[in-house]
């Protein structure tokens, strides 16, 4: 499955980035980076990354998430994750990135959390 990512506006300054496929070095991590930057360029500083269609992410993908998180924070917003597969949750835990990224079981929960404040 070829990786891609789309941006959907949820409400106000909240955007949902929906990557699909394997987020790996090259096109996958590039698609994720471009979608996060597109959301930020549209003044959507609160971002949910919906991992519902992502079976795998490598270190370059995690690097793009950290970059997106930093860029969102610098813009006065936040970046959170929704629906990560167990394999991704385990990788977040082992790399201690679970202390950085809030993770939610649904996109709706993540959007509601972001609408609650920075």
PASEBA-1860 file (N, C-alpha, C; in nm, 3 decimals):
! residues 118
1> XXXXXXXX> 0.083/-0.117/0.000/0.000/0.000/0.000/0.089/0.124/0.000 ~ 0.066/0.211/-0.095/0.141/0.335/-0.106/0.095/0.432/0.002 ~ 0.189/0.499/0.066/0.157/0.592/0.173/0.107/0.724/0.117 ~ 0.010/0.780/0.185/-0.039/0.913/0.152/-0.097/0.973/0.279 ~ -0.129/1.102/0.276/-0.188/1.168/0.391/-0.277/1.281/0.342 ~ -0.393/1.292/0.405/-0.489/1.396/0.370/-0.518/1.480/0.492 ~ -0.559/1.604/0.470/-0.594/1.695/0.579/-0.742/1.725/0.571 ~ -0.809/1.714/0.685/-0.952/1.744/0.694/-0.968/1.843/0.808
9> XXXXXXXX> -1.048/1.946/0.788/-1.071/2.044/0.894/-1.185/1.993/0.980 ~ -1.159/1.980/1.110/-1.260/1.927/1.202/-1.349/2.039/1.252 ~ -1.290/2.141/1.314/-1.367/2.250/1.370/-1.271/2.359/1.415 ~ -1.302/2.483/1.381/-1.217/2.594/1.423/-1.075/2.577/1.373 ~ -0.980/2.578/1.468/-0.839/2.563/1.430/-0.790/2.419/1.445 ~ -0.884/2.323/1.453/-0.848/2.181/1.465/-0.851/2.115/1.328 ~ -0.739/2.051/1.293/-0.730/1.977/1.167/-0.702/1.831/1.199 ~ -0.755/1.742/1.116/-0.727/1.600/1.129/-0.642/1.559/1.009
17> XXXXXXXX> -0.522/1.509/1.038/-0.432/1.457/0.936/-0.454/1.306/0.932 ~ -0.487/1.256/0.814/-0.519/1.113/0.798/-0.417/1.045/0.707 ~ -0.305/0.999/0.764/-0.211/0.923/0.682/-0.265/0.781/0.660 ~ -0.219/0.719/0.554/-0.255/0.579/0.531/-0.134/0.510/0.470 ~ -0.122/0.381/0.499/-0.008/0.305/0.452/0.105/0.308/0.553 ~ 0.218/0.254/0.511/0.335/0.247/0.598/0.408/0.382/0.596 ~ 0.432/0.436/0.714/0.503/0.564/0.726/0.650/0.530/0.750 ~ 0.724/0.529/0.640/0.866/0.493/0.645/0.948/0.598/0.571
25> XXXXXXXX> 1.080/0.585/0.580/1.171/0.678/0.514/1.132/0.694/0.368 ~ 1.123/0.817/0.324/1.089/0.844/0.185/0.948/0.900/0.173 ~ 0.872/0.841/0.083/0.739/0.894/0.051/0.645/0.895/0.172 ~ 0.651/0.793/0.256/0.560/0.786/0.371/0.581/0.898/0.470 ~ 0.706/0.917/0.511/0.733/1.023/0.609/0.716/1.160/0.543 ~ 0.747/1.169/0.414/0.727/1.295/0.342/0.581/1.334/0.333 ~ 0.495/1.236/0.308/0.351/1.262/0.301/0.299/1.311/0.436 ~ 0.345/1.249/0.544/0.304/1.292/0.677/0.351/1.435/0.704
33> XXXXXXXX> 0.478/1.462/0.675/0.534/1.597/0.696/0.455/1.700/0.618 ~ 0.428/1.673/0.489/0.357/1.768/0.404/0.216/1.796/0.455 ~ 0.148/1.692/0.501/0.011/1.710/0.551/0.010/1.794/0.679 ~ 0.103/1.769/0.769/0.110/1.848/0.892/0.142/1.994/0.858 ~ 0.236/2.016/0.767/0.271/2.152/0.727/0.154/2.221/0.657 ~ 0.077/2.146/0.579/-0.042/2.202/0.513/-0.142/2.250/0.617 ~ -0.163/2.169/0.721/-0.256/2.209/0.828/-0.207/2.336/0.897 ~ -0.079/2.340/0.929/-0.023/2.457/0.997/-0.028/2.581/0.907
41> XXXXXXXX> -0.002/2.565/0.779/-0.007/2.677/0.685/-0.148/2.734/0.674 ~ -0.248/2.649/0.696/-0.387/2.692/0.694/-0.434/2.746/0.828 ~ -0.339/2.773/0.917/-0.366/2.828/1.051/-0.446/2.733/1.139 ~ -0.422/2.605/1.119/-0.483/2.501/1.203/-0.372/2.446/1.292 ~ -0.356/2.509/1.410/-0.243/2.474/1.496/-0.273/2.359/1.591 ~ -0.397/2.317/1.597/-0.433/2.200/1.679/-0.458/2.086/1.582 ~ -0.376/1.982/1.594/-0.374/1.876/1.493/-0.392/1.739/1.557 ~ -0.483/1.662/1.499/-0.501/1.522/1.535/-0.442/1.441/1.420
49> XXXXXXXX> -0.351/1.350/1.450/-0.301/1.257/1.348/-0.373/1.125/1.370 ~ -0.459/1.089/1.275/-0.541/0.969/1.283/-0.465/0.851/1.224 ~ -0.420/0.760/1.310/-0.340/0.645/1.267/-0.425/0.522/1.236 ~ -0.555/0.539/1.216/-0.643/0.426/1.191/-0.606/0.342/1.070 ~ -0.542/0.403/0.970/-0.505/0.331/0.848/-0.354/0.317/0.832 ~ -0.281/0.323/0.944/-0.135/0.312/0.941/-0.094/0.185/1.016 ~ -0.046/0.083/0.946/-0.006/-0.040/1.013/0.134/-0.034/1.074 ~ 0.218/0.061/1.024/0.358/0.061/1.067/0.416/0.201/1.049
57> XXXXXXXX> 0.503/0.240/1.142/0.576/0.365/1.131/0.719/0.340/1.177 ~ 0.817/0.391/1.101/0.956/0.372/1.140/1.011/0.498/1.206 ~ 1.141/0.500/1.232/1.202/0.611/1.304/1.190/0.743/1.228 ~ 1.194/0.738/1.095/1.179/0.863/1.019/1.038/0.919/1.034 ~ 0.940/0.830/1.041/0.802/0.874/1.065/0.785/0.934/1.203 ~ 0.848/0.871/1.304/0.843/0.928/1.438/0.914/1.063/1.441 ~ 1.022/1.075/1.365/1.092/1.203/1.355/1.002/1.312/1.300 ~ 0.922/1.278/1.200/0.829/1.376/1.143/0.719/1.412/1.243
65> XXXXXXXX> 0.676/1.315/1.322/0.578/1.345/1.427/0.635/1.443/1.529 ~ 0.759/1.420/1.570/0.823/1.510/1.667/0.837/1.650/1.606 ~ 0.877/1.655/1.481/0.888/1.785/1.412/0.752/1.854/1.407 ~ 0.648/1.780/1.371/0.513/1.836/1.365/0.465/1.883/1.501 ~ 0.497/1.805/1.604/0.460/1.842/1.741/0.526/1.975/1.778 ~ 0.655/1.986/1.749/0.729/2.109/1.779/0.673/2.227/1.702 ~ 0.646/2.208/1.574/0.592/2.316/1.491/0.454/2.359/1.541 ~ 0.370/2.263/1.580/0.237/2.296/1.633/0.249/2.374/1.763
73> XXXXXXXX> 0.339/2.330/1.851/0.359/2.401/1.978/0.409/2.543/1.952 ~ 0.501/2.560/1.859/0.554/2.692/1.825/0.446/2.783/1.767 ~ 0.343/2.725/1.707/0.231/2.801/1.651/0.121/2.824/1.754 ~ 0.145/2.781/1.878/0.047/2.800/1.984/-0.056/2.689/1.994 ~ -0.031/2.576/1.930/-0.126/2.466/1.931/-0.069/2.339/1.991 ~ -0.124/2.227/1.950/-0.080/2.096/1.997/-0.101/1.994/1.886 ~ -0.034/1.882/1.899/-0.051/1.769/1.808/-0.073/1.645/1.894 ~ -0.182/1.574/1.867/-0.213/1.451/1.940/-0.239/1.339/1.840
81> XXXXXXXX> -0.242/1.217/1.890/-0.262/1.099/1.806/-0.397/1.035/1.834 ~ -0.455/0.975/1.732/-0.580/0.901/1.748/-0.568/0.766/1.679 ~ -0.626/0.666/1.740/-0.639/0.530/1.687/-0.508/0.464/1.646 ~ -0.401/0.478/1.725/-0.278/0.407/1.686/-0.293/0.256/1.708 ~ -0.240/0.177/1.617/-0.239/0.032/1.632/-0.153/-0.006/1.752 ~ -0.174/-0.123/1.806/-0.098/-0.168/1.923/0.052/-0.165/1.896 ~ 0.093/-0.201/1.777/0.235/-0.200/1.741/0.293/-0.059/1.753 ~ 0.214/0.042/1.714/0.258/0.181/1.722/0.259/0.227/1.868
89> XXXXXXXX> 0.159/0.186/1.944/0.157/0.219/2.088/0.280/0.161/2.158 ~ 0.314/0.038/2.123/0.432/-0.026/2.183/0.560/0.050/2.148 ~ 0.572/0.091/2.022/0.691/0.167/1.980/0.697/0.302/2.052 ~ 0.582/0.368/2.069/0.579/0.494/2.143/0.624/0.473/2.287 ~ 0.579/0.364/2.345/0.617/0.333/2.484/0.767/0.305/2.496 ~ 0.819/0.222/2.408/0.960/0.183/2.416/1.055/0.299/2.388 ~ 1.011/0.394/2.306/1.095/0.510/2.276/1.069/0.626/2.373 ~ 0.977/0.605/2.464/0.933/0.706/2.561/0.862/0.825/2.497
97> XXXXXXXX> 0.827/0.812/2.371/0.751/0.917/2.306/0.606/0.921/2.357 ~ 0.565/0.816/2.427/0.430/0.816/2.485/0.418/0.924/2.592 ~ 0.531/0.973/2.644/0.529/1.082/2.741/0.512/1.217/2.671 ~ 0.537/1.221/2.540/0.524/1.344/2.462/0.386/1.351/2.396 ~ 0.346/1.242/2.332/0.222/1.241/2.255/0.106/1.185/2.334 ~ -0.002/1.264/2.344/-0.126/1.211/2.399/-0.190/1.127/2.290 ~ -0.248/1.017/2.330/-0.307/0.924/2.235/-0.451/0.896/2.277 ~ -0.541/0.892/2.178/-0.683/0.872/2.205/-0.735/0.756/2.121
105> XXXXXXXX> -0.839/0.691/2.171/-0.896/0.576/2.102/-0.981/0.615/1.982 ~ -1.027/0.741/1.977/-1.107/0.784/1.862/-1.068/0.926/1.822 ~ -1.097/0.959/1.698/-1.071/1.095/1.648/-1.159/1.194/1.724 ~ -1.282/1.155/1.751/-1.374/1.245/1.821/-1.323/1.283/1.959 ~ -1.268/1.185/2.034/-1.209/1.215/2.165/-1.091/1.310/2.151 ~ -1.008/1.287/2.052/-0.890/1.372/2.032/-0.930/1.514/1.997 ~ -1.029/1.530/1.909/-1.076/1.664/1.872/-1.134/1.734/1.993 ~ -1.215/1.663/2.071/-1.276/1.722/2.191/-1.168/1.767/2.289
113> XXXXXX> -1.064/1.688/2.303/-0.952/1.724/2.393/-0.884/1.852/2.344 ~ -0.861/1.862/2.215/-0.793/1.981/2.161/-0.881/2.105/2.171 ~ -1.010/2.089/2.157/-1.100/2.204/2.167/-1.107/2.255/2.311 ~ -1.067/2.169/2.406/-1.070/2.207/2.547/-0.961/2.305/2.586 ~ -0.863/2.329/2.502/-0.758/2.426/2.533/-0.620/2.373/2.500 ~ -0.519/2.461/2.505/-0.383/2.420/2.468/-0.312/2.335/2.570
END
